[in-house]
Amino acid sequence: MKKYLFIKLLAVLFLIPQLRADEGMWLLSLLDKNYTEFKEAGFKLTPEDIYSINQASIKDAIVGLGRAGSEFRHGCSSGIISPEGLLITNHHCVYGYIQSHSSLENDYLKNGFWAYSKDEEILNERLTASIMIRMEDVTDKILSELNDEMTEEERNIKIKEFSDELTEMAIEDTYYKARVVDMFNNNQFFLFVHIIYKDVRFVGAPPSAMGKFGGDTDNWMWPRHTADFALLRIYTAPDGTPASYSEENIPLKPNYYLPVSTKGFKDNDFAMIMGFSGSTNRYLTSFGLAETMNIVNTLRHDIRTVKLDIIKEDMLKDDLVRIQYASKAARVSNYWKYSYEQNKALRRLNTMGIKKDIEKKFIRWASENPERQQKYGDALNIIEQVYNNRKELTEARMYMFEGLLTGAELPMFAYRNRNLLEALESKEQEKIDEAIENARQSAENFYKDYNPGTEKRLIAAMYKYVYENMDKKYHPEVFETIEKSYKNDFEAYAEDIINKSVFGTEEAFMSFLDRPRLRKLRNDPALNAGMSVFYSYREINEQFRELSKELPRGERLFVDGWLQINDDKFLYPDANSTIRITYGTVGGYEPRDGVVYDYYTTIEGVMEKKDQDCHEFYVPERLTELYNNKDFGDYINDKGELVTCFITNNDITGGNSGSPVIDAEGRLIGVAFDGNSEAMSGDIHFETVLQKCINVDARYVLFVIDKYANAQNIMRELNVVR
C-alpha cells in the first residue's frame, strides 16, 4: 500500500498540467472541450443538456446564494427541485438565518422548522438567489485594449472601463445583472449575466442535532452521518420578475428543476456537481504557500482557539447564549479546523516541494530565448520579494483582524456607530436625529445576539493574547491605555468597558440614545477601543497594500507563462465564485495503512455514535423511534439500508456547499456539504488519491421530509424518480 501511494504521489508532481478525470472546476460554456472525458466517466447527457442559452438546461436549476449588496459573492450554492421554486441547500449554509429566526419560545435550532403551508414560510432578510442566464468569453475584446507598456494600475483601469461597457450592453433593457470576471490571474476574461431574486424564504430544516450531527468533532471528517440540508423558496413578482418581499409575490416558476432520485448509486458510478465554487489558489507559488502555512493558517488557528474556548464554554452553560452564539461559533470553528487540517495535508503531500519543482520548470522555459527572458524572467523574483517584504505586516494584519477586529464584538459595534459622535459634534439636529435612528436600528440586530458576560471574557482574553504575541511596534494605542491605566490587568479593563461604556448593555445604549451627550461619547472606552483598533488596522493595511502592489503583475506573468508551457492541455482557472461543473465517481478510499473507508454510511452509524449527554452526538427521540420501528419508507437501498451520506472524488471548494450532486442522467442524488481532512490541501493542491467530496444522500433527505417531519405538502411538489 505504501509503495502504491508513493507512485500515485509521484504522478502529481506536476499537478497542473497532468489532470485527472476527477480534477477541475470547469466553465460551463467550454464543456464541449472535455466532453469526451465526461462520457468516458459515464455521463449520458449532452453539453446542451447542461448549458444552453436557447432552451432550458440544468444550469437553470443551479442557484448561488448571496446577500443584498454582494449578490455575486456566493457563500453557498443550491438547486431548484420543484416547479414552485423550492431550493435545497445545506443546513450549515442557512444556519445563521435559522439562528436569527430562533428564540427561547421558537427554538428552530433545537427543534427544526417546517412550513406546512406557504403562508408559514419565513422571509430571510437580505438573502438573494442568483441564476446564470449566459456567459461569454470576452478575452479577445479586453486584451485588444491592453499592451505590455502599461503599468499594472493602467492595465486595471482600462480593464474596468471596458468591462463596464460590456456589462452595460449585456443588460440593456433587462432586469438582469452582469459582471466581467478575470480568469487565470487577469489573463482571460468572461462576461456573466445573472438574474437575481430578492425574496427568498425559509421552508424547512431538520433540528441542529441532525443538520449538524457530529459538530466540530466530525467536521471535515469521514465517515459522516449528517442530515446537512435545508429548504428555501424563491418568490417573484406576479409577472415573474425579481422583486423585494411582498405579500403579492408568488413562487418562482423555474425554467428547469431537478428530479430527485431514490435509485441511489453504486461504487464507481458517475457523479457531477454544479455550483458556485468560491475560491481556490492552485497557481500559488512556493512563496505564497509559505505565507499561507506559516502565518495565515497558523495564526488563524491559534487565535481562534482562544475565542472558541470561551464561546463554547458559555454556550454550554446557558440556552440563551447557545442560541445567541450558535451561528458565530459555527463561523469561527469552520476555518479554525480547516486551517489546522490544511497545514497537515500540505506537509504530508510535500506541496512545497511540488511548487518549487513547478517554478524550476518555469525558470527553464523563460530562459530558453531572450524574448521570454525579458518578459517573464523576473516574474518569480517579483513575487518572492513582495512576500519577503510584507512578512511582518502579514503577521500584524492577522493579529489585528482575528484577534481585535473580529475577536470581540463590542468595540467594533461602537466604532460602526461613530457617526453618532460626528453628528453630536456637528450640533445639527437633523444629523443627530438621523444618527440616533440608525443607531437604534443597528442596536436591535446587535444586542439580540449579544451577552455582556461572554463579551467581557472575550475582550479580556483576545486583547491580552494579541498584546502578548504581536510585535509591539504594531500595537494600537488602546494598549497604551491598558498599560498605563490598568497596569496590564485585562480583566479589569474588560470589566470597565462593559460597565462604563454606553454600548456595554442594550439598556445602557438605549438610555444614552434618549439623552445623548457628546462628552460622554468622546470618553467612551468601547468607542475609543474600536477607533484605535480600526485606525491601526487601516494603517497596517495601507502599508501592506503598498508593499503588495507588484504582486499581481508577477503572478499574472507567472500564470501566463504556465499557460504557454501547457498550451497543449485544457486547463481550468481558479475558482472565483462563478458557476462551475466538476465530474467524478462515487467511491471509497484508504487514508492510511490499515484503514479502508466505504463510500457510504447508514443510519446505523447515527445510532452507534448516539450520546444523549453530548450535544454533538445527541439524537432526537423522533429519529430513534423511526429507527427502532425500521420505518424507512421507500428510501432504503437494495440491502435494506437507509443511507445517510456518501463520498465522491469531485473537485469542490468553499461556495460549493449546497451544490446538487447529479447522476449520469441528470437526477439529484445528493447535496455536497464538506471535504475530508486528509485532502484539506485541495484549495491549493488537488490530491488525486485522497480527495473526497462528502454529500448527504437524497434518500436521507426525502426520509427526513417525509417520515421525520411528515411534510407531505413538500413531498407533493417533488418529482421523485423511484
C-alpha positions in Angstrom: 0.0 0.0 0.0 2.8 2.5 0.9 4.5 1.8 -2.4 1.2 2.3 -4.3 0.6 5.7 -2.5 4.2 6.7 -3.3 3.7 6.0 -7.0 0.5 7.9 -7.0 2.1 10.9 -5.3 4.9 11.0 -7.9 2.2 11.2 -10.6 1.0 14.6 -9.2 4.5 16.2 -9.1 3.5 18.4 -12.0 0.0 18.9 -10.7 -1.4 21.5 -13.0 -0.6 20.0 -16.4 -1.5 16.4 -15.7 -5.2 16.5 -15.0 -7.1 13.5 -13.7 -10.7 12.8 -14.5 -11.8 14.0 -11.1 -9.8 17.2 -11.1 -11.0 20.5 -12.4 -13.7 23.1 -11.8 -14.8 23.7 -15.4 -16.6 26.6 -17.0 -19.9 25.5 -18.5 -19.6 27.2 -21.8 -16.4 25.3 -22.5 -17.8 21.9 -21.6 -17.6 20.6 -25.1 -13.8 20.7 -25.0 -13.6 18.0 -22.4 -17.0 16.3 -23.1 -15.2 13.1 -24.1 -13.8 12.7 -20.6 -17.3 13.2 -19.2 -18.7 10.5 -21.4 -15.9 8.1 -20.6 -16.7 8.7 -16.9 -20.3 7.6 -17.6 -22.2 10.8 -18.4 -25.2 10.0 -20.5 -26.4 13.6 -21.5 -25.0 16.2 -23.8 -23.3 19.5 -23.2 -26.5 21.2 -24.4 -28.4 19.5 -21.6 -26.1 21.1 -19.1 -25.6 24.6 -20.5 -27.8 26.1 -23.2 -28.9 29.7 -23.9 -31.6 28.7 -26.3 -33.5 26.1 -24.2 -34.0 25.1 -20.6 -31.0 23.2 -19.2 -29.6 22.0 -15.9 -27.7 25.3 -15.3 -31.1 27.0 -14.9 -31.7 24.9 -11.7 -28.3 25.8 -10.1 -28.6 28.8 -7.8 -26.0 30.9 -6.0 -26.9 32.2 -2.5 -25.7 35.7 -1.7 -26.6 38.7 0.3 -28.1 42.1 -0.8 -25.2 44.3 -1.8 -22.9 41.4 -2.5 -25.1 39.2 -4.7 -22.2 37.9 -6.8 -20.3 36.7 -3.7 -22.0 33.4 -3.5 -21.4 32.0 0.0 -23.2 28.8 -0.9 -24.9 27.0 -3.7 -28.3 25.4 -4.1 -30.5 23.6 -6.6 -34.2 24.1 -7.6 -36.1 20.8 -7.0 -39.7 21.7 -7.7 -41.8 23.6 -10.3 -42.6 26.1 -7.4 -39.1 27.4 -6.9 -38.2 25.1 -4.0 -34.4 25.2 -3.3 -32.3 22.6 -1.5 -29.0 23.7 0.1 -27.1 22.9 3.3 -28.3 23.3 6.8 -24.9 25.0 7.6 -25.4 27.4 4.7 -28.5 28.9 6.3 -27.6 28.2 9.9 -27.3 32.0 10.6 -30.8 32.5 9.3 -32.1 29.7 11.3 -30.5 31.2 14.3 -31.8 34.7 13.6 -35.4 33.3 13.4 -35.0 31.4 16.7 -35.8 32.4 20.2 -36.4 30.6 23.5 -40.1 30.3 22.5 -39.4 29.1 19.0 -36.1 27.3 19.1 -35.7 26.3 15.4 -32.0 25.4 16.1 -33.1 22.8 18.6 -36.4 21.7 17.2 -36.0 22.3 13.4 -38.6 24.1 11.3 -41.1 23.0 8.7 -43.6 25.2 6.9 -46.7 23.0 6.3 -48.1 25.7 4.0 -46.6 28.6 2.1 -48.2 31.0 4.5 -45.8 29.7 7.2 -42.7 30.3 5.2 -40.4 32.9 6.7 -38.5 35.7 4.8 -34.7 35.6 5.1 -33.7 39.3 5.3 -31.1 40.2 2.6 -30.7 36.7 1.3 -30.5 36.6 -2.5 -30.7 33.8 -5.1 -28.8 34.1 -8.4 -29.2 32.1 -11.6 -26.8 32.5 -14.5 -28.5 33.3 -17.8 -25.5 33.1 -20.0 -21.7 33.5 -20.1 -19.4 34.7 -22.8 -15.6 34.7 -23.4 -14.6 38.3 -23.8 -10.8 37.8 -23.6 -10.0 39.0 -27.1 -12.2 42.1 -26.7 -10.4 43.2 -23.5 -6.9 42.2 -24.4 -7.2 44.2 -27.6 -7.4 47.3 -25.3 -4.2 46.4 -23.4 -0.4 46.5 -24.2 2.8 45.4 -22.4 3.8 49.0 -21.9 1.0 49.7 -19.4 1.7 49.7 -15.7 -0.5 47.2 -13.7 -2.6 50.2 -12.5 -3.1 51.5 -16.0 -4.0 48.0 -17.1 -6.6 47.5 -14.4 -8.2 50.9 -15.1 -8.6 50.0 -18.8 -9.9 46.5 -17.9 -12.5 48.1 -15.6 -13.6 50.7 -18.2 -14.1 48.2 -20.9 -15.7 45.7 -18.6 -18.2 48.3 -17.5 -19.1 48.9 -21.2 -19.6 45.2 -21.8 -21.8 44.7 -18.8 -24.0 47.7 -19.6 -24.5 46.4 -23.2 -25.3 42.9 -21.8 -28.1 44.0 -19.5 -29.5 46.9 -21.6 -33.4 46.9 -21.3 -33.5 43.9 -19.0 -33.7 43.3 -15.2 -30.5 41.2 -15.4 -27.2 41.9 -13.6 -23.8 41.3 -15.2 -20.1 41.4 -14.4 -16.9 40.6 -16.2 -14.7 38.2 -14.2 -11.0 37.7 -14.8 -9.6 34.2 -15.0 -6.0 32.9 -14.7 -4.8 36.0 -12.9 -6.0 38.6 -15.4 -5.0 36.7 -18.4 -8.6 35.7 -19.6 -12.0 37.3 -19.1 -15.6 36.1 -19.1 -18.8 38.0 -19.0 -21.5 36.5 -16.7 -25.2 37.6 -16.9 -27.4 36.7 -14.0 -31.0 37.1 -12.8 -31.0 37.8 -9.0 -34.0 37.2 -6.8 -34.5 39.1 -3.6 -37.4 37.3 -1.9 -36.0 34.0 -0.6 -38.0 32.3 2.2 -37.2 29.6 4.8 -39.2 26.5 4.2 -37.7 23.7 6.2 -34.7 22.3 8.1 -34.1 19.4 10.5 -33.0 20.1 14.1 -29.4 21.0 14.5 -28.9 17.7 16.2 -29.4 16.2 12.7 -28.3 19.1 10.5 -25.0 19.5 12.4 -24.8 15.9 13.8 -21.1 15.3 14.7 -20.4 19.0 15.3 -16.8 20.1 15.4 -15.6 16.5 16.1 -16.8 15.3 12.7 -16.3 18.5 10.8 -14.1 17.9 7.7 -14.1 14.1 8.5 -15.3 10.9 7.0 -17.4 8.8 7.8 -20.3 11.3 8.3 -23.9 10.8 9.3 -25.2 14.4 9.0 -28.5 15.5 7.6 -26.9 18.7 6.3 -29.7 20.1 4.2 -32.3 22.8 4.4 -35.1 24.0 2.1 -35.8 27.6 0.8 -38.1 29.0 -1.8 -37.7 31.8 -4.3 -40.6 34.2 -4.8 -41.1 36.7 -7.6 -43.4 39.5 -8.5 -46.7 38.3 -10.1 -45.2 38.8 -13.6 -42.2 36.5 -12.7 -39.6 39.3 -12.3 -37.4 39.7 -9.3 -39.0 41.7 -6.5 -38.4 42.6 -2.9 -40.7 40.9 -0.4 -44.4 41.5 -0.8 -47.5 39.6 0.1 -48.4 39.7 -3.6 -45.3 37.8 -4.6 -45.7 34.3 -6.0 -43.4 31.2 -6.0 -40.9 31.2 -8.9 -41.8 29.2 -11.9 -38.4 27.9 -12.9 -37.2 27.1 -16.4 -35.8 23.9 -15.1 -35.8 21.9 -11.9 -34.1 18.7 -10.9 -35.9 15.4 -10.4 -34.9 13.7 -7.1 -33.8 10.1 -7.4 -34.4 7.3 -5.0 -32.5 4.8 -7.2 -29.2 5.6 -5.4 -25.8 4.7 -6.8 -23.1 2.1 -6.7 -19.4 2.1 -6.3 -17.7 3.9 -9.3 -21.0 5.4 -10.6 -20.7 8.8 -12.4 -21.4 11.9 -10.3 -21.2 15.6 -11.3 -21.5 18.6 -9.1 -22.6 22.1 -10.2 -22.4 25.1 -8.1 -20.7 28.5 -7.5 -17.2 27.4 -6.5 -15.8 30.0 -4.1 -12.1 30.4 -4.2 -9.0 28.3 -4.9 -5.4 29.2 -5.3 -3.9 26.3 -7.3 -1.4 28.5 -9.1 0.0 29.8 -5.8 3.8 29.9 -5.7 6.0 28.4 -3.0 6.4 31.9 -1.6 2.7 32.4 -1.2 2.4 28.9 0.2 5.0 29.7 2.9 2.9 32.7 3.9 -0.3 30.7 3.9 1.1 27.9 6.1 3.4 29.7 8.4 1.4 32.8 9.1 -2.2 32.8 7.9 -3.2 29.3 8.8 -1.1 29.1 12.0 -2.2 32.4 13.4 -5.9 31.9 12.4 -6.0 28.6 14.2 -4.1 29.8 17.3 -6.1 33.0 17.8 -9.5 31.3 17.1 -8.7 28.6 19.6 -8.8 31.3 22.4 -12.1 32.7 21.1 -13.8 29.3 20.6 -12.9 28.0 24.1 -14.7 30.9 25.7 -17.8 30.9 23.4 -18.3 27.1 23.7 -17.9 27.2 27.5 -20.6 29.9 27.8 -22.9 28.2 25.3 -22.9 25.0 27.3 -23.9 26.9 30.5 -26.9 28.9 29.1 -29.6 28.1 26.5 -30.0 31.8 25.6 -26.2 32.1 25.0 -26.4 28.9 23.0 -28.9 30.4 20.6 -27.2 33.8 20.5 -23.8 32.5 19.7 -24.6 29.4 17.7 -24.0 30.9 14.3 -20.9 32.8 15.5 -19.4 29.7 16.9 -20.1 27.8 13.7 -18.4 30.5 11.6 -15.3 30.7 13.8 -14.9 26.9 14.2 -15.2 26.0 10.5 -12.0 27.7 9.4 -10.3 27.1 12.7 -10.3 23.4 12.0 -9.7 24.0 8.2 -6.5 25.9 8.9 -5.1 23.2 11.1 -6.0 20.3 8.8 -4.9 22.1 5.6 -1.4 22.6 7.0 -1.2 18.9 8.0 -2.3 17.9 4.5 0.1 20.3 2.7 3.1 19.0 4.8 2.1 15.4 4.2 1.9 15.9 0.4 5.1 17.8 0.2 3.3 20.6 -1.6 6.2 22.9 -1.0 8.4 20.6 -3.0 5.9 20.3 -5.8 5.5 24.1 -6.1 9.3 24.5 -6.2 9.6 21.9 -9.0 6.9 23.8 -11.0 8.9 27.0 -10.5 12.1 25.4 -11.7 10.3 24.3 -14.9 9.0 27.8 -15.4 12.5 29.3 -15.0 13.9 26.9 -17.5 11.2 27.7 -20.0 11.6 31.5 -19.5 15.4 31.3 -20.1 15.1 29.4 -23.4 15.0 32.6 -25.5 15.7 36.3 -25.0 12.1 37.4 -25.6 10.7 35.2 -22.9 13.5 36.1 -20.5 12.8 39.8 -21.0 9.1 39.4 -20.4 8.9 36.5 -17.8 12.4 36.2 -16.4 11.7 38.4 -13.4 8.2 37.2 -12.5 9.2 34.9 -9.7 11.7 37.4 -8.3 9.0 40.0 -8.1 6.7 37.5 -6.3 9.4 36.4 -3.8 10.4 40.0 -3.0 6.8 41.0 -2.2 6.2 38.1 0.1 9.6 38.7 1.9 8.9 42.4 2.3 5.4 42.1 3.7 6.0 39.2 6.1 5.9 41.4 9.3 2.8 43.2 8.1 1.1 39.9 7.2 1.5 38.8 10.8 0.3 42.1 12.1 -2.8 42.0 9.9 -3.7 38.6 11.2 -3.4 39.6 14.8 -5.4 42.7 14.2 -8.1 41.1 12.2 -8.5 37.8 14.0 -7.7 39.0 17.5 -9.1 42.5 17.7 -11.3 43.4 14.7 -13.3 40.1 14.9 -12.2 38.7 18.2 -14.6 40.6 20.4 -17.6 42.4 19.0 -18.4 45.4 21.2 -15.5 47.7 20.3 -16.3 47.4 16.6 -20.0 47.8 17.1 -19.2 51.0 18.9 -16.9 52.1 16.0 -19.7 51.4 13.5 -21.8 53.9 15.4 -19.1 56.7 15.3 -21.4 58.7 13.0 -23.3 59.4 16.2 -20.2 61.1 17.6 -19.8 63.1 14.4 -23.4 64.2 14.4 -23.2 65.4 18.0 -20.0 67.3 17.2 -21.8 69.0 14.3 -24.6 70.2 16.6 -27.0 69.9 13.7 -30.2 68.4 15.0 -31.2 66.8 11.7 -27.9 64.9 11.6 -28.3 63.9 15.3 -31.8 62.6 14.8 -30.8 60.6 11.8 -27.7 59.1 13.6 -29.9 58.2 16.6 -32.4 56.4 14.4 -29.6 54.5 12.6 -28.1 53.6 16.0 -31.4 52.2 17.2 -31.8 50.0 14.1 -28.3 48.6 14.3 -28.7 48.0 18.1 -31.7 45.8 17.5 -29.7 43.3 15.5 -26.6 43.5 17.6 -28.0 43.1 21.1 -30.3 40.2 20.0 -27.2 38.0 19.8 -25.0 39.6 22.5 -24.2 38.5 26.0 -22.3 41.0 28.2 -20.7 38.3 30.3 -19.4 36.5 27.3 -18.2 39.7 25.6 -16.3 40.7 28.8 -14.4 37.4 28.7 -13.7 37.8 25.0 -12.4 41.3 25.3 -10.1 40.4 28.2 -8.7 37.2 26.5 -8.4 38.4 22.9 -6.8 41.8 23.8 -4.4 40.0 26.2 -3.4 37.4 23.6 -2.7 40.0 20.9 -0.8 42.2 23.4 1.5 39.4 24.4 2.1 37.9 21.0 2.0 40.7 18.4 5.1 42.7 17.5 4.8 45.7 19.8 5.7 48.2 17.1 2.3 47.5 15.5 0.3 47.8 18.8 -2.8 50.0 18.6 -2.9 53.0 21.0 -5.5 51.3 23.2 -2.8 49.0 24.6 -1.0 52.1 26.0 -4.2 52.9 27.9 -4.3 49.3 29.3 -0.6 49.5 30.3 -0.8 52.9 32.0 -4.3 53.0 33.5 -4.8 49.3 34.2 -1.2 48.0 34.7 -2.0 45.3 32.1 -4.9 44.0 34.0 -7.0 43.0 31.0 -9.9 41.6 33.1 -10.3 45.0 34.9 -10.1 46.8 31.5 -12.8 44.5 30.1 -15.0 45.0 33.2 -14.8 48.7 32.8 -15.7 48.6 29.1 -18.9 46.6 29.9 -19.8 48.6 33.0 -18.8 52.1 31.9 -19.4 52.2 28.1 -22.8 53.4 26.8 -22.5 50.4 24.5 -21.9 47.9 27.2 -25.5 46.7 27.5 -28.6 47.3 25.5 -30.3 49.1 28.4 -27.3 51.5 28.7 -27.2 52.2 25.0 -31.0 52.8 24.7 -30.9 55.1 27.7 -28.0 57.0 26.2 -29.8 57.4 22.9 -32.7 59.0 24.8 -30.3 61.7 26.1 -27.1 61.6 24.0 -24.2 63.6 25.4 -21.1 64.5 23.4 -18.6 64.5 26.3 -19.7 61.0 27.5 -19.4 59.6 24.0 -15.9 61.2 23.4 -14.7 59.4 26.6 -16.4 56.1 25.9 -14.0 53.2 26.4 -15.6 50.9 23.9 -15.7 53.6 21.2 -12.1 54.6 21.8 -11.0 51.0 21.7 -12.9 50.4 18.4 -11.5 53.5 16.8 -8.0 52.7 18.0 -8.1 49.2 16.6 -9.7 50.2 13.3 -7.3 53.0 12.6 -4.3 50.8 13.4 -5.6 48.1 11.2 -6.2 50.6 8.4 -2.6 51.9 8.7 -1.2 48.4 8.6 -3.4 47.5 5.7 -2.3 50.6 3.7 1.4 49.6 4.3 0.6 46.0 3.3 -1.1 47.1 0.1 1.8 49.4 -0.8 4.3 46.6 -0.4 2.0 44.2 -2.4 1.5 46.5 -5.5 3.8 44.5 -7.7 2.4 41.1 -6.7 -0.5 41.0 -9.3 2.0 41.7 -12.1 4.4 38.9 -11.0 1.5 36.4 -10.6 -0.1 37.4 -13.9 3.2 36.8 -15.8 3.9 33.5 -14.0 0.4 32.1 -14.8 0.6 33.4 -18.4 3.9 31.6 -18.8 2.5 28.5 -17.2 -0.4 28.5 -19.7 2.0 28.7 -22.5 4.1 25.8 -21.1 0.9 23.8 -21.1 -0.7 25.1 -24.3 -1.3 21.5 -25.4 -3.5 20.9 -22.4 -7.0 22.1 -21.4 -6.5 23.8 -18.1 -9.2 25.2 -15.8 -9.0 28.6 -13.9 -9.1 29.0 -10.2 -12.5 29.1 -8.6 -13.8 32.7 -8.1 -17.5 32.4 -7.1 -18.6 31.7 -10.7 -20.6 28.7 -11.7 -18.6 25.6 -12.4 -19.1 21.9 -13.1 -16.9 19.1 -11.8 -17.2 15.4 -12.6 -16.0 12.3 -10.9 -17.2 9.0 -9.4 -18.7 7.5 -6.3 -16.1 5.6 -4.3 -14.3 4.9 -1.0 -10.6 5.4 -0.1 -7.8 4.2 2.1 -6.5 7.2 4.1 -3.6 5.4 5.8 -2.2 2.0 6.4 -4.8 -0.5 7.6 -7.7 1.9 7.2 -10.3 1.4 4.5 -13.4 3.7 4.2 -16.5 2.6 2.3 -18.3 5.0 0.0 -21.5 5.4 2.1 -22.8 5.5 5.6 -26.2 4.5 7.1 -28.5 5.4 9.9 -26.8 2.5 11.9 -23.8 4.9 12.3 -26.0 7.6 13.8 -27.2 5.2 16.5 -23.6 3.9 17.1 -22.4 7.5 17.7 -25.5 8.4 19.7 -24.7 10.1 23.0 -27.5 11.9 24.7 -25.1 13.6 27.1 -23.1 15.1 24.3 -24.6 17.9 22.2 -22.6 17.0 19.2 -24.0 13.4 19.1 -27.5 13.9 20.5 -30.2 12.1 18.6 -33.8 13.4 18.6 -36.3 10.9 20.1 -38.4 11.0 16.9 -35.4 9.8 14.8 -34.7 7.0 17.4 -38.4 6.0 17.2 -38.3 5.7 13.4 -35.1 3.7 13.6 -36.4 1.3 16.2 -39.5 0.7 14.1 -37.4 0.5 10.9 -39.9 2.9 9.4 -37.7 4.0 6.5 -40.3 4.0 3.8 -39.2 3.7 0.2 -35.8 5.3 0.9 -33.7 2.2 1.5 -31.0 0.7 -0.8 -31.1 -2.8 -2.2 -29.6 -4.1 1.0 -32.4 -2.6 3.1 -30.2 0.1 4.5 -31.1 3.8 5.0 -28.1 5.6 3.5 -27.2 8.9 5.2 -24.1 10.2 3.4 -21.8 9.2 0.6 -18.5 10.3 -1.0 -17.3 11.1 -4.5 -13.9 12.3 -5.9 -15.4 15.5 -7.3 -13.3 18.6 -7.1 -15.0 21.2 -4.9 -14.2 24.1 -2.6 -15.9 26.7 -0.4 -19.0 28.0 -2.1 -19.9 24.5 -3.4 -21.6 23.8 -0.1 -25.2 23.1 -1.0 -24.3 22.2 -4.6 -26.5 19.5 -6.2 -24.9 16.1 -6.8 -26.2 14.8 -10.1 -26.1 11.4 -11.6 -25.3 10.4 -15.2 -28.9 11.1 -16.3 -29.3 14.5 -14.6 -31.1 13.4 -11.4 -30.4 14.7 -7.9 -28.7 12.0 -5.8 -27.4 14.2 -3.1 -26.2 17.6 -1.8 -22.5 18.4 -1.3 -21.5 19.7 2.1 -17.9 19.0 3.1 -14.4 17.8 2.2 -12.2 15.3 4.0 -9.4 16.3 6.3 -6.8 14.1 4.6 -7.1 16.3 1.5 -7.6 19.8 3.1 -4.8 20.9 0.8 -7.4 20.9 -2.0 -7.7 24.7 -2.4 -4.0 24.9 -3.2 -3.1 21.4 -4.3 -5.6 18.8 -5.7 -4.7 15.5 -4.2 -5.7 12.8 -6.7 -5.6 9.8 -4.3 -7.3 11.0 -1.2 -9.5 14.0 -2.2 -13.2 13.4 -1.4 -16.4 15.3 -1.5 -18.9 14.5 1.3 -22.6 14.5 0.4 -25.9 14.0 2.1 -27.9 11.3 0.3 -31.1 12.4 -1.4 -32.9 9.4 0.0 -32.0 10.5 3.5 -33.3 14.0 2.7 -36.6 12.5 1.5 -36.8 10.3 4.6 -36.4 13.3 6.9 -39.0 15.4 5.0 -41.5 12.5 4.6 -41.1 10.3 7.7 -39.5 12.6 10.3 -41.3 15.9 9.5 -44.4 14.5 7.8 -44.2 17.5 5.4 -46.4 16.0 2.8 -47.0 19.4 1.3 -43.3 19.5 0.3 -43.3 15.9 -0.9 -46.2 16.6 -3.3 -44.1 19.3 -5.0 -41.2 17.0 -5.9 -40.6 14.9 -8.9 -39.3 11.8 -7.1 -37.8 9.2 -9.5 -38.2 5.8 -7.9 
